Amino acid sequence: MSVSLIIPTFRRPDGLKTALNSVFAQKDVEGAVNIIVCDNSPEGSARDQVERLTPGAGQSLSYLHEPNPGVANARNTAVKAARDPLILFLDDDEEAPPDWVAKMLCAQQAFEADVVFGPVTARLKTADPRFRPYFEAFFSRFGPACSGPIPDYYGCGNSLIRRTLLSGDQPFDTNRNICGGEDDKLFYALKQDGARMVWAADAFVWEDVPDSRATLRYTLPRAFAYGQGPSTSAMAGTPKKPLTCAYWMLNGLVQAVLFGGAGLALYATGSKAAARILDKGARGLGKLIWFHKIGFYGTALLKPNPAGR
């Protein structure tokens, strides 16, 4: 069965090169792999880089330009161009081993899955030695030891989705262009509709974490954004669920006070546990202040330094 492999990118040439080279090296895939790179920088900075490349055997490579910055915009533009029954997503900071595509397809077929998620292993260059285990866990994705159906969902990087489930012009919510979470909203809706979600335990990828991200200044705001998920989901559906939202807000208040206070005390003493506890406090605060969005994507990235992300 042929598959469309989508890589959204934004001003990350080295990461894109690594991701594409790993895709070109895929083996033992029965069917075509049609690679779609969607460049989300306004200036189309990745065009020359992509157009100089030659994909592997049984593969095609297409370049798309979505000039309106936003993670949902990039995904939606690429999905519109995809014509295969299955869609794979790989981020431009990820690298896949040579058997990744084959293993994702194998899990999809073995369990007749609608959505498949695989593990992510973070690779850090440098980080505060005290908090390195925390950063490695933060940027990694863990799941069951064995492949099979799962009751929940993960993020879009290293995932496979049936094309028929991505209906309409904007399957990814463009209201999440700056803050992210467009994939969480989609997978939450698919789960509510009874989509069969599966974990492929052996279909892992690596994620390269730049030095600028292996800091509490980056991870705690991200933890805050992740924590917003339950409350935001309760208010995003039709009908809205204000009582459920209130429950999560109360839960978040308690979590923020307890873990936030404990985390600050631990940080002051130089404890290695401080980062993990502060993370829990930040996620609790996100549940409470679910309506305040922090910009991580889209126009929030339009800074004078074109190499930053």
SULDA-V694788 format. One record per residue. N is the residue number from 1. RES is the residue in one small letter. PSI is psi in whole degrees, 0 to 359 (none if undefined). Layout:
BEGIN
{{N,RES,PSI} {N,RES,PSI}}
END
This chain:
BEGIN
{{1,m,132} {2,s,156} {3,v,143} {4,s,128} {5,l,111} {6,i,130} {7,i,100} {8,p,145} {9,t,151} {10,f,100} {11,r,47} {12,r,71} {13,p,320} {14,d,317} {15,g,319} {16,l,319} {17,k,315} {18,t,315} {19,a,313} {20,l,318} {21,n,324} {22,s,327} {23,v,319} {24,f,334} {25,a,7} {26,q,145} {27,k,166} {28,d,33} {29,v,122} {30,e,96} {31,g,166} {32,a,147} {33,v,110} {34,n,106} {35,i,131} {36,i,116} {37,v,122} {38,c,109} {39,d,118} {40,n,10} {41,s,141} {42,p,327} {43,e,357} {44,g,47} {45,s,340} {46,a,357} {47,r,305} {48,d,319} {49,q,314} {50,v,318} {51,e,346} {52,r,351} {53,l,154} {54,t,121} {55,p,172} {56,g,179} {57,a,136} {58,g,15} {59,q,155} {60,s,157} {61,l,123} {62,s,143} {63,y,130} {64,l,148} {65,h,118} {66,e,98} {67,p,346} {68,n,105} {69,p,138} {70,g,131} {71,v,322} {72,a,321} {73,n,314} {74,a,314} {75,r,317} {76,n,318} {77,t,318} {78,a,320} {79,v,322} {80,k,326} {81,a,345} {82,a,134} {83,r,0} {84,d,158} {85,p,342} {86,l,145} {87,i,129} {88,l,142} {89,f,130} {90,l,134} {91,d,162} {92,d,9} {93,d,18} {94,e,154} {95,e,133} {96,a,139} {97,p,164} {98,p,340} {99,d,13} {100,w,307} {101,v,315} {102,a,320} {103,k,323} {104,m,316} {105,l,323} {106,c,317} {107,a,321} {108,q,317} {109,q,320} {110,a,325} {111,f,8} {112,e,50} {113,a,149} {114,d,325} {115,v,137} {116,v,135} {117,f,146} {118,g,164} {119,p,157} {120,v,129} {121,t,119} {122,a,142} {123,r,112} {124,l,140} {125,k,300} {126,t,156} {127,a,158} {128,d,119} {129,p,328} {130,r,323} {131,f,8} {132,r,314} {133,p,323} {134,y,313} {135,f,320} {136,e,318} {137,a,322} {138,f,317} {139,f,359} {140,s,167} {141,r,122} {142,f,156} {143,g,194} {144,p,155} {145,a,335} {146,c,151} {147,s,150} {148,g,178} {149,p,146} {150,i,153} {151,p,349} {152,d,195} {153,y,167} {154,y,197} {155,g,179} {156,c,327} {157,g,132} {158,n,61} {159,s,160} {160,l,137} {161,i,140} {162,r,132} {163,r,325} {164,t,341} {165,l,347} {166,l,68} {167,s,164} {168,g,174} {169,d,335} {170,q,72} {171,p,331} {172,f,128} {173,d,117} {174,t,349} {175,n,346} {176,r,17} {177,n,324} {178,i,318} {179,c,343} {180,g,185} {181,g,3} {182,e,329} {183,d,321} {184,d,317} {185,k,319} {186,l,310} {187,f,327} {188,y,315} {189,a,319} {190,l,320} {191,k,317} {192,q,330} {193,d,1} {194,g,18} {195,a,142} {196,r,113} {197,m,138} {198,v,147} {199,w,128} {200,a,95} {201,a,332} {202,d,2} {203,a,65} {204,f,161} {205,v,162} {206,w,148} {207,e,123} {208,d,124} {209,v,116} {210,p,159} {211,d,325} {212,s,341} {213,r,339} {214,a,55} {215,t,154} {216,l,333} {217,r,332} {218,y,313} {219,t,326} {220,l,318} {221,p,324} {222,r,320} {223,a,320} {224,f,314} {225,a,319} {226,y,321} {227,g,338} {228,q,344} {229,g,305} {230,p,315} {231,s,317} {232,t,318} {233,s,322} {234,a,331} {235,m,357} {236,a,340} {237,g,178} {238,t,110} {239,p,163} {240,k,159} {241,k,78} {242,p,327} {243,l,319} {244,t,319} {245,c,317} {246,a,321} {247,y,313} {248,w,326} {249,m,318} {250,l,317} {251,n,317} {252,g,323} {253,l,312} {254,v,316} {255,q,318} {256,a,318} {257,v,310} {258,l,305} {259,f,326} {260,g,312} {261,g,314} {262,a,320} {263,g,319} {264,l,320} {265,a,317} {266,l,321} {267,y,321} {268,a,332} {269,t,359} {270,g,22} {271,s,141} {272,k,339} {273,a,352} {274,a,315} {275,a,315} {276,r,320} {277,i,319} {278,l,324} {279,d,315} {280,k,322} {281,g,319} {282,a,321} {283,r,323} {284,g,319} {285,l,325} {286,g,320} {287,k,322} {288,l,312} {289,i,60} {290,w,341} {291,f,352} {292,h,113} {293,k,137} {294,i,137} {295,g,120} {296,f,345} {297,y,185} {298,g,225} {299,t,340} {300,a,341} {301,l,354} {302,l,83} {303,k,165} {304,p,327} {305,n,105} {306,p,349} {307,a,350} {308,g,153} {309,r,none}}
END
